[in-house]
Amino acid sequence: MSNETIITGIDIGTTKVVAVIAKLVFDEEEKEQSIQILGIGEHPSYGLKKGIVVDIKKTTNSLEHAINSAEDSSDIEIDMENVYVGITGDHIKGINYTGKVPVSSSSQNTGIGSEILEKDVARVLEAARAINIPPGRRILHTLSQSYEVDDRKGIRNPVGLCGNTLGVNVHLVTSHENVEKDIETCFRALGIRVREFVLEPLASAYSVLDQNEKDLGVALIDIGGGTTDILVYYDNGIQRSVAIADAGQNITLDISHRFKTDLEQAEQLKHLHGISKVELASDEDNIELKGIRGREAAIISQKMLSEVIEPRMREILILSYEEIKKSNISDKLNFGVVITGGGAQLKNLVDLAQEVFNMPVKIGYPELIDNDTAHYHDNPRYATAIGIIKYAKIAPEMDREIVVGARSRIEKIIKYLTSWY
């Protein structure tokens, strides 16, 4: 006996929209849930700038085309009520915070604690969320780092333990509500309700990182079109999250300005001929530039192109490293740096990154994948879209795991609170 649910994950980027339709299959006998990718659709993104909607109509049109493409490839329509959407941008802010509550029914006089229940975990997570944030912002995710029971620290799952007090260290991610509402407006025009927004680098982490990396320390750098998103993991918790404004589109603009060409050709030059390090580029590999609007065609070398790309990519990596060091655990990152996203496709990026970070670096590829979609496994540009599906798979099981923040979970917490009175 198995139950099946159709879900859709949508990565809304500055340069592309990717929609993934998947089937979650829960085997009631084995108590296991599996993912089957049914279809993937992609369309150029218009109307967004660095994660912000700047043109409702164009954004809606891009979403519609990507979703239609996914439906065509899967031969199935999406569930309009079961859509998870990635969100990013420099409006996203992260902060470390703590919460502490007394354990229900514990005897403070005798010092004998009570067994910690799931409702106690819900209470302490809600206490950690009781922080003053600026008007117009909301908590998108509450990412638990570790729990404390009395004076015992570093606990991952306190349920079943005994104690008088329960504490939690969390990383809170906040977003601008108006940014979310603008995105919801685009989906509403298509008759779709956004079930949950998911921080895009968090989704990418579900796609490209394993448990050892999260435990022993790793920095994830997701280089998208409009922003570069950074997460720092240690001891299975996110210690820092941040987005910087420099990303892949900046490189495209640099190429366009340097060689007096349009953005479309500049993007093609970057993907087809781009090299991240000048010293590894060829001075003899000639590349033809098409003339634009009556201008003459021109010939450039791969080395000339790389002389434009390397300074900007080096700047992106240096800015990322500065943010990683602000976590104060950069010397504890046993697994170094994992780079993913569309920007990770640039040739010889690892060589440049190792020079900047002076630690191990690898490219993060999305892990999933069944045979029908195996070609997406080798492309980091799909890490976020695949990761959103993996996030959605475990979202209903997160009552005492890493992430709190889904609207359905808030309703559950309210139910706990009202049950005490």
Buried (B, 14 or more C-beta within 10 A) or exposed (E): EEEEBBBBBBBBBBBBBBBBBBBBBBEEEEEEBEBBBBBBBBBEBBBBBBBBBEBBEBBBBBBBBBBBBBBEBBEBEBBEEBBBBBBBBBBBBBBBBBBEBBBBEBEEEEEEBBBBBBBBBBBBBBBBBEBEEEEEBEBBBBBBBBBBBBEEEEBBEBBEBBBBBBBBBBBBBBBBBEBBEBBBEBBEBBEBEBBBBBBBBBBBBBBBBEEEBBBBBBBBBBBBBBBBBBBBBBBBBBBBBBBBBBBBBBBBEBBBEBBEBEEEBBBBBBBEBBBBBBEBBEEEBEBEBEEBEEEEEEEBBBBBBBBBBBEBBBBBBEBBBEBBBBBEBBEEBEBBBBBBBBBBBBBBBBBBBBEBBEBBBBBBBBBBBEEBBEEBBEBBBBBBBBBBBBBBBEBBEBBBEBBBBBEEBBEBBEEBEEEEE
